[in-house]
Amino acid sequence: MCSSTPFDDPRTPFDIASGELRRLGITLSRLPGEYCVNFCHASEKTARFAEDFAQAVAIGRSMAAERTAEQAKIEKPRWRGRGRARTPKELRRRFIRRHNRRVRKRALRKQRGEPRLSP
């Protein structure tokens, strides 16, 4: 019987905070005497440094909040669907998918005993 308690977690507070920030798109790294907070895959120009762990986590959360606020302001182009198939192979696959959906729908209707709908 395996029961876990909060004391069984081998991760340190740094590991927990680092994982939390990574999910938000922020990297947290420990340097001698300070912590470095930066966006994932960003240059060193955007990095911020903190001497205290709690301050570094707060900076990371605020950076993530700023990023989401900026992304919300950016107007993204509307998605216009899948578009049209461009190659004969894509046309054929689309036709086969539509056919299989119709056949599956018909089989389910027949199984339920529903009347056939006229097209």
N, C-alpha and C positions, 0 to 999 in steps of 0.2 A: 504494500500500500504506500503510495507516494503522495505525500501532502507537501505543498509548497507554502512557505511563509515569506513575508517580505525580507527576511534575513537571509534566505537562500539565494537571492539574486546576486550573481557574481559581478554584475556591472556596477561601475562607480557612478557617482552623480554626473561626472563629466561625460561618460559614455551615454547616459540617458539623455542629457541635454543636447549632446552632439547629434544623436539620432533624431531627436525631436526637431532640431533646427534643419537637419538635412532633408527631412520630409517637406519643410517649408522652402527649400532651395537655398539654404545658407550653410556654409561650412564653418565649423568652429575648430580651431587648432590651438594646441598648447605650445607655447614657446617658452624659453627660459625667462621667468619673471613676468610674463604677460600672456595674454590670449589674443589670438587673431580671429576676427570675424569677417567673412567675405561671402559674396554670392558664389554659387557653384559655377565653376568654369569661367570665372571672371579674372580680369587682370589685377595686378597688385595695387592699381590706382584706386580701386573701390574698397580696398581693405580698411577696416577700422580696428584699432587696438585698444585693449582694456587691461588694467592691472589686476582687477578683481573678477572672480568667476561669475558672481551674480550680475555684475555690471556687463560682462561680455554676453551673458544670456539675454539680458534686457536689450542690449544693442542689437543682437541678432533678431529678436522678435520684432523690434521696431523697424529694422531693415526689411523684414518680410512683409510687414504691414504696409510700408511705403511702396514696396514693389507691387503688391496687389492693388493698391489705390491707383498707381500709375497705369497698370494694365487695364483697370476698369475704365479709365479715361480714354484709352486708345480705342477708336472705333474700328472694329474688325469688319472685313468685307463679308457680306451675306453669303452663306453657302447655298449654292443653287442646285443641289442634288448631285447625282452621280454624273450627269452630263451624258453625252451620247457615246456609244461605242465607236471606236475609231478603226479597229481592225476586224477582218472577217472572223478571227478567232473569238474576239470579244462579243461580236454579234451572235455567233453561234452559242456561246456559253450563256448569254442573256436569254436567248430563245429557249434553251434547254432548262434553265432555271424557272422561267415562266411556265413552261409545260409541266415540269415536275410539281410546281405549286398547285396548278389546276388539277392535276391527277390526284394529289394528296387531299385537296379540298373535297373533290368528288368522292373519294374513298371514305373520308370521315363522314360526309353527309349520308352516304349509303349505309354506313355502319350504324349511325344514329337513327336511321329510318326516316329521315326528312325527305320531303318531296323534291324532285329535281326542279331547279329554277330554269326557266327558258332565258336564253341570252338576248 
